[in-house]
Amino acid sequence: MIESHEYDDIINLPHHQSKMHKPMSREDRAAQFAPFAALTGHDAALRETERLTDERKYIDENYKSILNEKLLDIQRKIKSEPLVSITYYILDIKKDGGKYITITDYVKKINPYEKVIVLKNKTKIKFQDIIEIYEETE
């Protein structure tokens, strides 16, 4: 091994301390050497892949008739803004499938031409997305 005397003039000097900046904490110093997120968004992509969606349930003609009768009954009572709970399907905008949600609110109107039911909170639900509808008693 070859000995080098290149730094002999400074090797025993005291460690320099800045007069302008306070010393960095051990945690901050360690954080400098922590691995960086080389795959930005990778965790979010994994969570999105893990998120489950439901497939749309298709209902038979008999059940469609039952739902239609319920809508007609609500239409007859529309002036009193009946309170209903509706379970319906919402497509997922990020992946295949969707989810079923249930909302309870007052019916503002039923539009048979657009085939939508409009709730007091301005939610519009397509008839084709409804899987269940209950008229609530207050």
Buried (B, 14 or more C-beta within 10 A) or exposed (E): EEEEEEEEEEEEEEEEEEEEEEEEEEEEEEEEEEEEEEEEEEEEEEEEEEEEEEEBEEBEEEEBEEBEEBBEEBBEEEEEBBBBEBBBBEEEEEEEBBEBEEEEBBBBEBEEEEEBBBBEEEBEBEBEBBBBBEEEEE
